[in-house]
Amino acid sequence: MFDLEVSVAAWKQALASRDGLRPEALDELEDHLRVSFDQLSAESSLKDALTPDERFALAARRLGDTRALATEFERADPSAAVRRRWIWMLAGFVGIHLASQVLLTASVIVSAITAQTHPRLSSVLFALTMLGGALALFFAARSGAARSALDRVARGALHGSFSTARTVALGGGALLAGTLITPLGRIVSARYLSVGRFGDDPSAFASPFGFALEQAVRVIAFAAPFVLLTVLSLRERAHRSDATTR
Amino acid sequence: MPEPVSKELVAASSKPLVLAILARGESYGYAILQEVRELSGGRLDWTEGMLYPVLHRLEAQKLIQARWATSEGGRRRKYYRLSHQGSRALESERSDWEAVDATLKAVWG
């Protein structure tokens, strides 16, 4: 049985997963699709010849291929795609961070209840978060779609390579990479430590330079993926506007 | 079915066409397309969705103004109308296109 709401929702979902379309534009296109479908259904010759399914497909086809549409919208508002990528990547970053904080808090609560510290528990929980993030990245990168997306990114064509789920996974990956690279900062700055332990405490460092160095490595590690995303997106924009003016 | 006008010309004429149609009064995407189709006798064939980036670009350039309202059918719909800047832009578009038209006519006799 044909259900207009289900069909509209599926169509909207397909379009929403592409870059460059703001929710408001999606609503506007949805209104158009519905008017078009109503018009096709009002024409008695079409109503008899075509099933509702076919009339819906025709209305969607007249509106245009989702990929071509998204490209055209992006051309009209080039920064929208960059903004969208940033938001979803940040969402992944913050999401995984929050998840790890929740686990950390859980370990603190367990320690409070049992009235003794469980250093192992927090290590295990931390490792679990890292493992979860790594698994998510692994599965995101394993799919054929991701491979062709990577291929497109390598060629400098970012458009259509950033589905929502993949961008969120990238944000999580950025947190993961940053967390794993941060110890490098410790190692680099260790020779400036005055005491034989690592710590966030600036006084643990013999010179403020060591502390600054460690923090700099940390900031760079966390910011690098975002900077990379921005640079690639801007390069793509420049490339595209060249192509349009030619 | 009449021969459709080339894609390039359709794209180039989209701005003056949209401005001219909105100069007649407030309208929305689907109705604008209907009007283009009728006025051109089907020769200006737009992929329907491509109208919207054009509208959004004109809105960003402040040549047209948009507002969301509820349609007769009770759906949320985005309506567009010409701004003061838009009517000036339309005037200049009009003189450009008339110059092209006059030149071609002079050549073709």
Interface residues (C-beta under 8 A of the other chain):
Chain A: E24 A25 D27 E28 L29 D31 H32 R34 V35 S36 D38 R62 L63 G64 A68 L69 E72 F73 R75 A76 D77
Chain B: Y28 G29 Y30 T47 E48 G49 M50 Y52 P53 V54 H56 R57 A60 S71 G73 R75 R76 R77 K78
